């Protein structure tokens, strides 16, 4: 049995080395993220890693969640950029504690008082988005995004790059 393994490895070692080198090279510039929620349409996203990324409004940005609640610290989130530095976030109360959110006059969703798991969740504030921060949102009503304090306005140094939906 060990002889067969040895001969197999001896025969295919160049192939395995190229696979390892390819994975290392790929991992320095790209990452793959699997969407486990309904926050955005799509299940698999390719992330082009970019330090100091400057995503444009409407693009998909991947960022590291800082783990304030619900998900582990360092979880990769993919959301749509709706606001950048200088954008204005406003709300309109629709019922006690529930607000519709607008970024530069464009509706981005309504906050909820409780998460899907039934835990209370605080809404984020309003105002002018500061330098090097972004308002990121998901299209699903239950998306954990910049409408909530646990995500808030995402700092540039949390953004790891632009994302592209694979399927």
C-alpha angles and dihedrals in degrees: 000000000000090000090058091049091048093050091046092051092044091052097045103031093110090053092049092047091052090049091052093047090047092051092050092048092046092048093055093058105023142036133187122225127194115210107223095179139055093248092114134012109261137056106218126046131183112216121204103208114227127168112222090012115187105203118195125230109278095025124115113249127192118213140172113252111223095220102242091149145338098019135049121269109266096027111151114240124189116203140156118262108238101160141025136184108316095023115128120233114201135171137204118204112234097176138347106316095348119109139181111229124220129184113198087342095307116122112240103172147286125280121236127217094222135034121240087265090056097253118139112256125195121224121236125247132256137234138083115338108241127233115291095015133110138201106226125185144177124223096231117089090233095051115133099228144127092312087077131067093230089066104021121155106345116231118231092242089063092056111095097184149293120313130214124197113239096180 
